[in-house]
């Protein structure tokens, strides 16, 4: 992995089965970096920006999709993050995500652009 900025990665410091925990794991599975102390889901874009990650509104496979608090049904305080797994021909985004669950359940979900 080559980056031109500090990644903020010191290991997975996120609570088991939370969306942030899954995004950290999935990014590493994809050979991508992820910071260890990015905050709640709704804080990831600003934290990423401060660490030098590229932040945009154009999703690519492997990107972290950040949801503001309450956006698209996310938690009204913490927000949410998911991983972009695919972009369909109609422009919809397929994500993998996880939430608070004792069994670490992950699922795929489509988001229309």
Beta strands, then each sheet from edge to edge (+ up, - down):
strand 1: 64-67
strand 2: 80-87
strand 3: 93-98
strand 4: 106-111
sheet 1: 1+ 2- 3+ 4-
end
